[in-house]
Amino acid sequence: MSCCGEPKDKGPTNTARPPQRQTGPVVAQPMAQQKPQYYQQPSISPPPPVHTNTFNGNTLSLQQQVQQQQLQQQQQLQQQQQLLQQQQLLQQQQQQQQQQQWANPPPSPPMNDFGALQTMQHTGSQMSSTLNGGSNTYNGSTFTVSNGFSSPMRPPSAALTSSMSVSTIPNNFNQIPKPPLQDEGKMSVSIDFGTTFSGVAYGSSRIAGGQVQQILIWPGSTETFRKIPTCLLYDEYGQVLAWGLEAKNAGSMHGTTLCEWFKLYLEPKTLRDGAALDPRLPIPPPGKKAIDLIVDFLSCLWEYAKEQITRDIGAVADLNSADVWLTVPAAWDAKGCDIMREAAISAGLVASSRAGDLNWRDRLHIITEPEAAAVHCAQLSDLHHLKPSQNFIICDAGGGTVDLATYKIIGTLANLEIAEMCARSGASCGSLFLDLRFRELVRTLLSDHPAHLDPPSLAYFMHSFSETDKLNYVGVHDDDNMFNFTCFNVDDPHDPSVGLINGELSIPGNLIRREVFDPVINEVLQLIEEQLARVDQPMHALLLVGGFAGSDYLKQRIHEQFSSRIPVIARPPDADTATLRGAAAYGLARRPLVSSVIAPRSYIMKVKLPAESEDWMKRPAYIKNNDAGVPICENRLQYLVSKGAILRKGQRLTTKFCKFSQSPADSSFVATLYTSDADRIMRYNDEGETSELCKWTVDLSSLPTFRQNAATPSPGGFYTEFELGLEVDSAEVRGILLYNNQEWGRVTFDFLD
């Protein structure tokens, strides 16, 4: 048991001396614990036994006995109905009380960093006026979020800072949070927000036998499309003129700006350093930020999706309470996932649907693209003849990124589960970068012909390449072929030296292979090599999914390099929409198909622990006596999860803590959370290789043990024991406050990548 939350130093006199002999850690005396109080349901007594009645010594007839028994049953039924009405009235009163508490949450206590009072300058309630109002809640417990981390109430324009803080504050110890009930008929909607193309799928157990459906009809065309271009057309005032197919096909117009590929603004490298943004990417229109573009596109996509789903299935489509699954690349870090969540909430993908709907934000789920694709592949009837205990790689090659994940099949085929074998990986080497390299090649070839280098001309060349040659290119076999692209400007004179002939640009196949395809595909091959190196086990299949997976040349190169080590290399059915369909299927499943994940990094807390001999030898300056006279070593590290740990989905890794309070007012516990990519276990915070994730402030004032001890405080203060847990599920990492094995609050403070 770690002993944290010690009071602030009193001064130079509060200096610990080394012990004369080695002693064990100081353990607080056991405390009387008061169990949490529950609302008790009115009990309904069983019916009394039926007695045989007599009159003047004569036993009643059988018919009379039956009639009397029926009368007793009717009376009992009336009593039960009255008790049920009383129970419903009590529940309504509780709900009204809870709604009042939610509408007027108590003010957050000051952050107490191990006894040192601090002032919270930015709280969730202060930011709530920008989005939907109210504090962030979970089943009646309020969480405030400061300094812009993981707050669903932060406006899109709010800046993200490196200093982050999250708070967990239960507001009523009689109302212990409980997990929401599962509704088998609930709608599940998935959105694959891609760099180049996006799509929407949905499903419910009440629709089409629980099969996943896709939106295929989109504005701007009478044909069916499984996905539409991720693009927006703005006017000169920053208003959206068109989106999707209509924006892509609108062409160039004076005063308008076509925005594409804006998902790449959330790449980790770009978020860390704005100067790292690929100069080939378009600049947002004046007055617009990257998150504004994402919010605008998701808003258009969601509004149309709601109309189309309602049109397709009618009143069954209860989209106001639907679970929404949003896919993100495996390579994204916590900041990118957090911005994506903010944008989705701002776009209205989830919202409070009724009074007392306190957990509406929980209906938005983040899932990584390779995991969603793995769910789709694992549900195929044959799964390419894979058997339990065999391993496979998902290579999700999309427009912007290529993501990899490795899984093992466990259980039986009738009750299939897959387990992650190593950390996921990914990089920005999707099919979009073929387009960008092709554009650079055209610019190089036509550098002396500026008439072909204006935006409409370059866009015309890129459209021809993307629509006709990008996926059909076969590599070396095309080296001797010439690829012809019609010029947008046909008035320019001939120049056979650069391939300008009769209004067309002719490019040799070997030049396209060397300058466009090979550099990008080599990155994909390197990613696969690195993923294989992480798993010291045979690999039985590599499944290619995503739009880029349709490239014959990509599959050919993968087969050439890995077929000797991986027996099956295949594109499963619906490979281009595997991520989209898998995310919807994940939401429909009654159990998680992906049963375990690998922790990509360590999650650590900076704590204060009773000093040990090693601390006296290595860090004597960190040791000070607390008010109880116990030598305490500061800046110690407590590992909640170690890098590489195999975690079951939803598994809680708990650690016991002990908070020392000088008075009942000292109820806040602040845990500083760090992450580390180091493989070694560190003891002290000054050993480096750690980065601060957030400060997690937990209010303990509502816990029964704190209330009991605070009611009769001792002159020297008192201790409060509790547990903090870490829970990993899909792409999210959540912190949980526990007492007596009951959940008292939770908050999402990181995302797996």
WONOR-V372392 format. One record per residue. SS is DSSP state (alpha for helix, beta for strand, coil for the rest). PSI is psi in whole degrees, 0 to 359 (* if undefined). OMEGA is omega in degrees with one decimal (999 if undefined). Layout:
ss = [SS | SS]
psi = [PSI | PSI]
omega = [OMEGA | OMEGA]
This chain:
ss = [coil | beta | beta | beta | coil | coil | coil | coil | coil | coil | coil | coil | coil | coil | beta | coil | coil | coil | coil | coil | coil | coil | coil | coil | coil | coil | coil | coil | coil | coil | coil | coil | coil | coil | coil | coil | coil | coil | coil | coil | coil | coil | coil | coil | coil | coil | coil | coil | coil | coil | coil | coil | coil | beta | beta | coil | coil | beta | beta | coil | coil | alpha | alpha | alpha | alpha | alpha | alpha | alpha | alpha | alpha | alpha | alpha | alpha | alpha | alpha | alpha | alpha | alpha | alpha | alpha | alpha | alpha | alpha | alpha | alpha | alpha | alpha | alpha | alpha | alpha | alpha | alpha | alpha | alpha | alpha | alpha | alpha | alpha | alpha | alpha | alpha | alpha | alpha | coil | coil | coil | coil | coil | coil | coil | coil | beta | beta | coil | coil | beta | beta | coil | coil | coil | coil | coil | coil | alpha | alpha | alpha | alpha | coil | coil | coil | coil | coil | coil | coil | coil | beta | beta | beta | coil | coil | beta | beta | beta | coil | beta | beta | coil | coil | coil | coil | coil | coil | coil | coil | coil | coil | coil | coil | coil | coil | coil | coil | coil | coil | beta | beta | beta | beta | beta | coil | coil | coil | coil | coil | coil | coil | coil | coil | coil | coil | coil | coil | coil | coil | coil | coil | coil | beta | beta | beta | beta | beta | coil | coil | coil | coil | beta | beta | beta | beta | beta | beta | beta | coil | coil | coil | coil | alpha | alpha | alpha | coil | coil | beta | beta | coil | coil | beta | coil | coil | coil | coil | coil | coil | beta | coil | coil | coil | beta | beta | coil | beta | beta | beta | beta | coil | coil | coil | coil | coil | beta | beta | beta | beta | alpha | alpha | alpha | alpha | alpha | coil | coil | coil | coil | coil | coil | coil | coil | beta | beta | beta | beta | coil | alpha | alpha | alpha | alpha | alpha | coil | alpha | alpha | alpha | alpha | alpha | coil | alpha | alpha | alpha | coil | coil | coil | coil | coil | coil | coil | coil | coil | coil | coil | coil | coil | alpha | alpha | alpha | alpha | alpha | alpha | alpha | alpha | alpha | alpha | alpha | alpha | alpha | alpha | alpha | alpha | alpha | alpha | alpha | alpha | alpha | alpha | alpha | alpha | alpha | alpha | alpha | coil | coil | alpha | alpha | alpha | coil | beta | beta | beta | beta | beta | beta | coil | coil | coil | coil | coil | alpha | alpha | alpha | alpha | alpha | alpha | alpha | alpha | alpha | alpha | alpha | alpha | alpha | coil | coil | coil | coil | coil | coil | coil | coil | coil | coil | coil | coil | coil | alpha | alpha | alpha | alpha | beta | beta | beta | beta | beta | alpha | alpha | alpha | alpha | alpha | alpha | alpha | alpha | alpha | alpha | coil | coil | coil | coil | alpha | alpha | alpha | coil | coil | coil | coil | coil | beta | beta | beta | beta | beta | beta | beta | coil | coil | coil | coil | beta | beta | beta | beta | beta | beta | beta | beta | beta | coil | coil | alpha | alpha | alpha | coil | beta | beta | beta | beta | coil | coil | coil | coil | beta | beta | beta | coil | coil | coil | coil | alpha | alpha | alpha | alpha | alpha | alpha | alpha | alpha | alpha | alpha | alpha | alpha | alpha | alpha | coil | coil | coil | coil | alpha | alpha | alpha | coil | coil | alpha | alpha | alpha | alpha | alpha | alpha | alpha | alpha | alpha | alpha | alpha | alpha | alpha | alpha | alpha | coil | coil | coil | coil | coil | alpha | alpha | alpha | alpha | coil | coil | coil | beta | beta | beta | beta | beta | coil | coil | coil | coil | coil | coil | coil | coil | beta | coil | coil | coil | coil | beta | beta | coil | coil | beta | beta | beta | beta | beta | alpha | alpha | alpha | alpha | alpha | alpha | alpha | alpha | alpha | alpha | alpha | alpha | alpha | alpha | alpha | alpha | alpha | alpha | alpha | alpha | alpha | alpha | alpha | alpha | alpha | alpha | coil | coil | coil | coil | beta | beta | beta | beta | beta | beta | beta | coil | alpha | alpha | alpha | alpha | coil | alpha | alpha | alpha | alpha | alpha | alpha | alpha | alpha | alpha | alpha | alpha | coil | coil | coil | beta | beta | beta | beta | beta | coil | coil | coil | coil | alpha | alpha | alpha | alpha | alpha | alpha | alpha | alpha | alpha | alpha | alpha | alpha | alpha | alpha | coil | coil | coil | coil | coil | beta | beta | beta | beta | beta | coil | coil | coil | beta | beta | beta | beta | beta | beta | beta | beta | beta | coil | coil | alpha | alpha | alpha | alpha | alpha | alpha | coil | alpha | alpha | alpha | beta | beta | beta | coil | coil | coil | coil | coil | beta | beta | beta | beta | beta | beta | beta | beta | beta | beta | beta | coil | coil | coil | coil | beta | beta | beta | coil | coil | coil | beta | beta | beta | beta | beta | beta | beta | beta | beta | beta | coil | coil | coil | coil | coil | coil | beta | beta | beta | beta | beta | beta | beta | beta | beta | coil | coil | coil | coil | coil | coil | coil | beta | alpha | alpha | alpha | coil | coil | coil | beta | beta | beta | beta | beta | beta | beta | beta | beta | coil | coil | coil | coil | alpha | alpha | alpha | alpha | alpha | alpha | alpha | alpha | coil | coil | coil | coil | coil | coil | beta | beta | beta | beta | beta | beta | beta | beta | beta | beta | beta | beta | coil | coil | beta | beta | beta | beta | beta | beta | beta | beta | coil | coil | beta | beta | beta | beta | beta | beta | beta | beta | beta | beta | coil | coil]
psi = [126 | 147 | 100 | 169 | 34 | 154 | 161 | 150 | 142 | 333 | 190 | 334 | 345 | 56 | 130 | 149 | 147 | 144 | 153 | 333 | 160 | 132 | 160 | 174 | 145 | 128 | 132 | 148 | 146 | 144 | 147 | 130 | 137 | 123 | 148 | 143 | 138 | 155 | 124 | 133 | 140 | 132 | 147 | 115 | 149 | 154 | 143 | 155 | 147 | 124 | 152 | 117 | 148 | 155 | 117 | 37 | 0 | 132 | 139 | 153 | 162 | 321 | 319 | 321 | 317 | 317 | 317 | 321 | 319 | 320 | 318 | 320 | 320 | 318 | 319 | 320 | 320 | 319 | 318 | 318 | 320 | 317 | 322 | 319 | 319 | 319 | 315 | 320 | 319 | 318 | 320 | 319 | 319 | 318 | 319 | 318 | 320 | 320 | 321 | 319 | 322 | 321 | 332 | 71 | 149 | 151 | 147 | 137 | 159 | 148 | 133 | 98 | 84 | 46 | 342 | 112 | 138 | 164 | 124 | 113 | 327 | 111 | 165 | 323 | 330 | 332 | 353 | 343 | 343 | 330 | 107 | 348 | 163 | 161 | 160 | 128 | 159 | 107 | 47 | 351 | 137 | 138 | 128 | 146 | 127 | 159 | 28 | 33 | 126 | 26 | 120 | 0 | 2 | 133 | 154 | 331 | 353 | 140 | 145 | 134 | 164 | 339 | 114 | 152 | 137 | 148 | 143 | 116 | 96 | 136 | 359 | 110 | 349 | 340 | 90 | 128 | 140 | 148 | 144 | 148 | 144 | 132 | 113 | 332 | 9 | 144 | 142 | 121 | 133 | 144 | 118 | 94 | 100 | 165 | 318 | 325 | 150 | 158 | 169 | 134 | 162 | 168 | 165 | 153 | 344 | 1 | 126 | 40 | 25 | 10 | 147 | 134 | 152 | 149 | 124 | 341 | 127 | 155 | 140 | 359 | 149 | 354 | 170 | 139 | 130 | 330 | 161 | 159 | 139 | 86 | 158 | 147 | 119 | 150 | 184 | 347 | 7 | 16 | 143 | 120 | 322 | 162 | 161 | 225 | 319 | 321 | 318 | 323 | 1 | 333 | 178 | 128 | 148 | 134 | 5 | 158 | 125 | 124 | 126 | 166 | 20 | 350 | 332 | 346 | 345 | 9 | 142 | 318 | 321 | 320 | 326 | 325 | 108 | 334 | 345 | 358 | 133 | 119 | 346 | 348 | 147 | 151 | 136 | 154 | 161 | 137 | 0 | 139 | 169 | 318 | 331 | 320 | 318 | 316 | 315 | 315 | 315 | 325 | 312 | 315 | 316 | 317 | 317 | 319 | 319 | 317 | 316 | 319 | 317 | 321 | 325 | 319 | 357 | 217 | 346 | 336 | 87 | 79 | 344 | 339 | 15 | 149 | 132 | 127 | 121 | 127 | 144 | 154 | 152 | 334 | 353 | 147 | 184 | 323 | 317 | 317 | 322 | 316 | 321 | 319 | 317 | 314 | 320 | 319 | 319 | 328 | 354 | 18 | 329 | 149 | 161 | 126 | 347 | 167 | 134 | 5 | 82 | 340 | 28 | 330 | 335 | 349 | 351 | 122 | 141 | 132 | 138 | 151 | 316 | 327 | 318 | 318 | 324 | 323 | 316 | 313 | 322 | 339 | 357 | 149 | 318 | 340 | 39 | 39 | 25 | 152 | 162 | 143 | 357 | 161 | 150 | 156 | 136 | 121 | 101 | 96 | 103 | 200 | 317 | 319 | 160 | 121 | 141 | 142 | 144 | 133 | 155 | 137 | 125 | 165 | 195 | 162 | 333 | 335 | 64 | 138 | 153 | 144 | 136 | 138 | 333 | 171 | 144 | 162 | 164 | 166 | 162 | 83 | 39 | 184 | 338 | 325 | 344 | 317 | 315 | 321 | 325 | 320 | 319 | 324 | 317 | 318 | 321 | 315 | 324 | 28 | 334 | 9 | 74 | 342 | 340 | 5 | 5 | 160 | 316 | 322 | 315 | 320 | 324 | 317 | 313 | 323 | 318 | 317 | 314 | 322 | 335 | 319 | 339 | 312 | 338 | 349 | 135 | 5 | 228 | 325 | 342 | 5 | 322 | 0 | 155 | 133 | 121 | 133 | 123 | 135 | 143 | 322 | 107 | 2 | 352 | 142 | 162 | 149 | 81 | 339 | 334 | 5 | 9 | 107 | 121 | 47 | 15 | 152 | 118 | 127 | 129 | 145 | 322 | 329 | 319 | 320 | 312 | 319 | 337 | 302 | 310 | 317 | 322 | 313 | 329 | 324 | 320 | 315 | 322 | 322 | 316 | 319 | 314 | 323 | 319 | 324 | 337 | 342 | 114 | 52 | 157 | 146 | 130 | 342 | 150 | 118 | 121 | 123 | 170 | 165 | 320 | 339 | 343 | 356 | 120 | 324 | 321 | 312 | 322 | 314 | 320 | 318 | 318 | 321 | 334 | 356 | 333 | 340 | 338 | 111 | 322 | 120 | 113 | 159 | 112 | 167 | 147 | 38 | 325 | 339 | 23 | 319 | 315 | 310 | 324 | 323 | 318 | 319 | 324 | 318 | 332 | 337 | 142 | 346 | 152 | 123 | 319 | 107 | 338 | 155 | 165 | 129 | 118 | 348 | 169 | 145 | 123 | 150 | 141 | 122 | 176 | 125 | 154 | 132 | 139 | 172 | 320 | 325 | 321 | 328 | 319 | 323 | 62 | 333 | 342 | 354 | 128 | 153 | 140 | 183 | 337 | 2 | 13 | 127 | 124 | 133 | 122 | 169 | 27 | 156 | 132 | 117 | 122 | 317 | 134 | 146 | 135 | 357 | 140 | 119 | 133 | 145 | 129 | 1 | 136 | 124 | 108 | 151 | 135 | 142 | 161 | 118 | 126 | 128 | 133 | 333 | 166 | 338 | 342 | 79 | 358 | 134 | 125 | 119 | 121 | 118 | 137 | 158 | 156 | 137 | 1 | 147 | 338 | 159 | 126 | 153 | 325 | 155 | 338 | 6 | 359 | 187 | 21 | 153 | 138 | 129 | 309 | 171 | 123 | 110 | 122 | 126 | 118 | 3 | 338 | 352 | 138 | 320 | 324 | 316 | 318 | 315 | 325 | 334 | 330 | 66 | 145 | 157 | 330 | 9 | 183 | 165 | 150 | 123 | 141 | 178 | 142 | 139 | 157 | 134 | 129 | 126 | 121 | 243 | 0 | 150 | 124 | 147 | 141 | 135 | 127 | 146 | 127 | 41 | 15 | 142 | 129 | 353 | 156 | 158 | 141 | 123 | 7 | 166 | 137 | 145 | *]
omega = [178.8 | -176.7 | -172.1 | 175.1 | -179.9 | -177.2 | 179.6 | -179.4 | 177.1 | -178.5 | -176.6 | -177.5 | -177.0 | -176.7 | -178.9 | 175.0 | 179.0 | 179.3 | 178.3 | 177.3 | -177.1 | 178.7 | 177.9 | 179.5 | 179.8 | -179.5 | 179.0 | 178.0 | 178.7 | -177.6 | 174.5 | -177.1 | 177.4 | -176.8 | 177.7 | 179.6 | 178.8 | 168.3 | -178.9 | 178.5 | 175.5 | -178.5 | 177.5 | -175.8 | 176.4 | -178.6 | 179.5 | 179.0 | -179.5 | 178.2 | 176.2 | -178.0 | 176.6 | 177.8 | -176.3 | 176.3 | -179.1 | 179.0 | 178.9 | 178.3 | 179.3 | 179.7 | 179.3 | 178.3 | 179.6 | 179.9 | -179.9 | 178.2 | 177.3 | 178.8 | 177.8 | 179.3 | 177.6 | 178.9 | 178.3 | 178.7 | 177.8 | 178.0 | 179.1 | 179.0 | 178.3 | 177.7 | 178.7 | 177.3 | 177.4 | 179.2 | 179.3 | 178.3 | 178.2 | 179.0 | 178.1 | 178.5 | 177.7 | -178.9 | 178.3 | 178.2 | -180.0 | 179.3 | 178.3 | 178.5 | -179.5 | -178.7 | -179.4 | -176.7 | 178.0 | 179.1 | -179.1 | 176.5 | 177.9 | 177.4 | -178.4 | -178.1 | -179.7 | 174.3 | -178.6 | -177.8 | 177.0 | 178.4 | 179.2 | -175.7 | -175.8 | 179.6 | 179.6 | -178.5 | 177.9 | -179.0 | -168.8 | -177.3 | -176.3 | -176.9 | 165.0 | 175.6 | 176.1 | 178.7 | 175.8 | -173.7 | 171.6 | 178.5 | 175.1 | 177.7 | -174.0 | 176.1 | 174.4 | -176.1 | -176.9 | 175.4 | 167.2 | 177.4 | 173.7 | 179.1 | 176.9 | -178.3 | -178.6 | 177.7 | -177.0 | -175.3 | -177.4 | -177.2 | 173.8 | -179.3 | 179.1 | 178.3 | -175.0 | 179.3 | 175.7 | -176.7 | 177.1 | -173.7 | 173.8 | -174.9 | 177.8 | -172.5 | 175.0 | -177.4 | -177.9 | -179.3 | 177.1 | 179.4 | -179.6 | 178.2 | 178.9 | 176.6 | -174.9 | -178.6 | -175.6 | 178.1 | 172.9 | -178.3 | 177.2 | 177.6 | 174.0 | 179.7 | -174.4 | 178.5 | -177.3 | -179.2 | 179.8 | -180.0 | -179.6 | 174.4 | -177.7 | 178.1 | 177.0 | 177.9 | -180.0 | -176.1 | 172.5 | 177.5 | 179.6 | 179.7 | 179.4 | 177.5 | 177.3 | 170.6 | -175.8 | -180.0 | -175.1 | 177.2 | 176.3 | 179.8 | 174.1 | 177.6 | 177.9 | 178.8 | 177.1 | 175.5 | 179.1 | 179.7 | 175.2 | -178.6 | -179.1 | 174.3 | -178.4 | 170.5 | -175.2 | -180.0 | 178.7 | 177.5 | -179.6 | 175.8 | -178.1 | 178.9 | 176.4 | -178.1 | -178.2 | 178.3 | -178.0 | -175.7 | -175.5 | -176.9 | -177.3 | 177.4 | -178.7 | 177.3 | 179.9 | 178.0 | 176.3 | -177.8 | 178.7 | 169.7 | -174.0 | 174.1 | -177.6 | 176.9 | -179.9 | 175.8 | -177.1 | -178.3 | -179.7 | -179.9 | 178.6 | -175.8 | -179.4 | 179.5 | -179.3 | 179.4 | -179.5 | -177.5 | 179.2 | -178.6 | 179.6 | 179.4 | 178.3 | 178.6 | -178.5 | 178.5 | -178.7 | 172.9 | -177.5 | -177.9 | 177.0 | 178.8 | -179.6 | 178.7 | -179.2 | -177.9 | 179.5 | 177.8 | 178.9 | -178.2 | -175.8 | 179.8 | 178.6 | -179.5 | 179.1 | 178.7 | -175.9 | 179.1 | 177.8 | 178.4 | -176.3 | -171.9 | 173.2 | -171.8 | 179.0 | -175.6 | 175.5 | -173.9 | 179.8 | 178.9 | -176.9 | 169.0 | -178.7 | -179.1 | -177.0 | -177.6 | 177.3 | 177.8 | 179.2 | -175.1 | -179.2 | 175.8 | -175.0 | -177.3 | 178.8 | 178.4 | 179.7 | 177.7 | 179.2 | 177.7 | 178.3 | -178.7 | -179.2 | 178.7 | 177.8 | 179.8 | 176.2 | -179.8 | 170.6 | 179.2 | 177.1 | -173.8 | -177.7 | 176.5 | -179.3 | 178.3 | -171.4 | -171.0 | -174.2 | 179.0 | -179.9 | 179.1 | 175.6 | -176.6 | 175.4 | 177.5 | -179.0 | -175.5 | 179.3 | 178.3 | 177.0 | 178.2 | 178.7 | 177.6 | 178.3 | -177.3 | -177.1 | -179.8 | 176.6 | -171.9 | -176.8 | -177.0 | 178.9 | 171.8 | 175.4 | -176.7 | 175.4 | -177.9 | 176.2 | -172.2 | 176.5 | 178.5 | 169.3 | 174.3 | -179.2 | -178.1 | -177.2 | -178.6 | -177.6 | -174.7 | 169.2 | -176.3 | -178.8 | 173.7 | -176.5 | -174.7 | 172.3 | 176.5 | 179.0 | -177.8 | 178.3 | 179.9 | 178.3 | 179.0 | -167.5 | 169.6 | 174.4 | -177.3 | 178.4 | -175.0 | 178.8 | -178.1 | 178.5 | 178.4 | 179.8 | 179.4 | 178.8 | 178.6 | 179.0 | -173.9 | 177.2 | -176.1 | 166.7 | 178.2 | -177.3 | 178.0 | 176.3 | 178.3 | 178.3 | 177.3 | 178.6 | 178.9 | 179.5 | -178.3 | -173.9 | -178.5 | 178.2 | -179.6 | -174.9 | 179.3 | -179.0 | -174.4 | 175.7 | -175.3 | 179.4 | -178.9 | 178.8 | 178.7 | 179.6 | 176.1 | -177.3 | 178.9 | 179.2 | 179.7 | -175.5 | -174.2 | -171.2 | -168.3 | -170.0 | -177.6 | -177.4 | -179.2 | -174.6 | 172.8 | -172.8 | -179.5 | 178.2 | -176.4 | -175.9 | 179.8 | 174.6 | 178.5 | -174.3 | -179.8 | -178.5 | 180.0 | 175.3 | 178.1 | -175.0 | -177.2 | -177.7 | -178.6 | 178.5 | 173.1 | -177.2 | -178.0 | 178.3 | 176.4 | 178.1 | -177.6 | 174.9 | 176.0 | 178.3 | 173.3 | -179.7 | -178.0 | 178.3 | -178.9 | -178.9 | 177.1 | 177.6 | -179.5 | -176.3 | -171.4 | -174.3 | -169.2 | -171.6 | -179.9 | -179.0 | -177.2 | 175.7 | 176.3 | 178.6 | 179.6 | 179.1 | 176.6 | -179.6 | 177.7 | -178.9 | 178.8 | 177.8 | -178.5 | -179.4 | -176.0 | -179.7 | 178.9 | 177.7 | 176.6 | -172.2 | 179.9 | 171.3 | -176.1 | -178.6 | 177.3 | -178.4 | -177.9 | -179.7 | 178.9 | 177.1 | 179.0 | 178.0 | -178.1 | 177.7 | 179.8 | 179.2 | -179.2 | 178.0 | -179.9 | -179.5 | -173.0 | -170.6 | -175.6 | 178.5 | -179.4 | -178.3 | -174.1 | -175.1 | 172.1 | -169.1 | 170.2 | -179.0 | 175.7 | -179.0 | -176.9 | -176.4 | 179.0 | -177.6 | 179.7 | -179.1 | -177.0 | 179.4 | 178.7 | 177.5 | 178.8 | 177.7 | 179.2 | -179.4 | -175.0 | 177.5 | 178.9 | 179.1 | 179.1 | 174.8 | -168.9 | -177.3 | 178.6 | 178.6 | 177.1 | -176.9 | -179.4 | 175.9 | 174.1 | -167.6 | 173.7 | 172.0 | -173.0 | 172.9 | -175.5 | 174.0 | -175.2 | 177.0 | -177.1 | -179.9 | 178.9 | 177.8 | -179.1 | -171.0 | -175.4 | -179.6 | -179.3 | -179.1 | -171.4 | 177.5 | 177.0 | 171.1 | -176.1 | 178.1 | 179.2 | -178.7 | 176.1 | -176.6 | 176.9 | 179.2 | 174.5 | 172.6 | 180.0 | 176.8 | -178.5 | 171.8 | 177.1 | 177.3 | 178.2 | 179.1 | -180.0 | 176.4 | -174.2 | 172.2 | 177.8 | -179.8 | 179.7 | 178.9 | 176.4 | -171.1 | 176.0 | 180.0 | 178.8 | 179.5 | -178.4 | 175.7 | -179.7 | 177.1 | -178.0 | 177.5 | 179.3 | -178.1 | -173.0 | -176.5 | 175.9 | -178.7 | 177.0 | 175.5 | -177.3 | 178.3 | 169.8 | 179.1 | 174.7 | -178.2 | 178.3 | -177.7 | 177.9 | -177.9 | -177.0 | -174.5 | -176.8 | -176.3 | -179.4 | 178.0 | 177.6 | 174.4 | 174.6 | -177.3 | 177.8 | 179.7 | 169.7 | -176.6 | -178.6 | -177.9 | 177.0 | -176.0 | -170.2 | -178.4 | 179.3 | -177.6 | -178.3 | 177.3 | 179.8 | -178.3 | -179.4 | 179.5 | -179.7 | 178.5 | -175.7 | 175.7 | -178.8 | -178.2 | -178.6 | -177.8 | -179.2 | 173.8 | 178.0 | 178.4 | -180.0 | 169.5 | -178.0 | 174.7 | -179.3 | -179.3 | -179.8 | -177.6 | -174.9 | -171.3 | 172.1 | -175.2 | 172.7 | -174.2 | 173.1 | -176.1 | 172.8 | -177.5 | 178.8 | 176.7 | 179.8 | -178.5 | 178.4 | 179.2 | 177.0 | 176.2 | 179.8 | 174.2 | 178.3 | 177.7 | 173.4 | 999]
